[in-house]
Amino acid sequence: MGALTSNRKRGDEYSSLNHGHPSLNSPNFQIAKRPRFSSMQSSQDNAAPVLSSKSAIARVSRYPEAKPPLPRVHAPCRTLKFGSLSSRGNEYGNTLFDRLYEKCYRIKNFALETFRYLPKEKEVVELDRDVEEDSSIEEIELIEDDDDDDDVKIVEPNVIIVEELETKAPGSGFQTTPSKVSNFSNTPSKVEDAGLALDSLSLHSDSDYVPLYKKLLEEFERTSKLSRLSLDIELAEKSRSRYQAQRSTRKTQAVEKVPNEPFIPLTKEEEAEIARAFSSSNRRKVLVVHENSNLQITGQILLCLRPGAWLNDEVINLYMELLKEREKRDPKKYLKCHFFNTFFYKKLISGNGYDYKSVRRWTTQRKLGYSIADCDKIFVPVHKEIHWCLAVINKKEEKFQYLDSLKGKDTRVMKVLAKYYVDEVKDKSGKDINVSSWKQEFVEDLPEQQNGYDCGMFMIKYADFYSRGLGLCFNQEHMPYFRLRTVKEILRLRAE
């Protein structure tokens, strides 16, 4: 086909960077021939026409052909019988017709669900919606009365329970919930009254629904806890009052059994005698001598019985001897007892913690005149550095007792005395006894000291009252009197 220029060299010059236009008078100026286009292609030549890159047709042919836009296609929509779907608002729209349609739709569904449970002359009502085979609805056997077709009797169970339906009304957001309908065992039910029975079916949303049985269970648990607490409080109060009554009765009985002998007031002559013993002129003077124990009591030693002073070993040991002599004077009135002195327990636990051989000769028949195994009670004073306690081997009641005016406890004392008693009986009589069944008692109901210096007085008075067979019916208030009474008994070498 035609070309833009017939001179190739001039075409190259035109496309150079100078882009100069040659003058018409220039010898090199030539008029380009107008190309001719053939509308017909040669039958022999099938090649496409070659156009110049500067022609308008060539420039236009570079762009793609304009295509028509795609046609607008609408999705299929369901045609409603009443109103259009697009006219609905949040659920069914706001028009009067749409609201009527919504109301009719819900009434229809509720009616279907309601009449589903009513007997209708053995006619099975088929609903549009399928119910799964594993539905939780209980089957109830109905028997119709021949006289009245409308009467309904329920055989088992007496109470109809409508379980929760898994189906929901489309777009309603509600579901039926379990509810107790009625008790039809005694009262016949009419079909027209079924609506009243079904009114108890409550519609709740899933968020705020609480089953009735859970509410009843919570209420029952709350009331049961309160009732249990009130019952516990009542029982505790009754036990406390009964304990106090028993304790007061026991104290009253103990006081009634106690004779006046332990609390006989001192006469003026006795008080004057005690005052002379405490005088400074008798400090170094030997006031009394006990021949059996070879104990001498001076005025200085006797000062430990003044108020606020600690008792010493001499006073305690002499008083224990006086208690034994009292029993010998009137054996029918007092229990048969043995009273060890304050050095016995220290000697027994010397060495490796237990040494029977060191005290073996303390209780010989020739020395005592009796066997220790025949005694009802054996009293052992226990000194703990600055505190006095009393241990008792109670053969009469088969137990080991520990009395501490400060309510202390020491199991080691119990074990040591139990072992000593077994060894003592075997050594003196050759008998093997078993005391494992004996009770170990830390006496709790006993008088307590209220200061830091009366422990010795409490200890000797424990022994005094127990040897009489009496209860410990004294207290801290009696200690000043007991101190003066003990001084009188030591001066006269006679325990009363």
Disulfide bonds with the S-S distance in Angstrom:
none
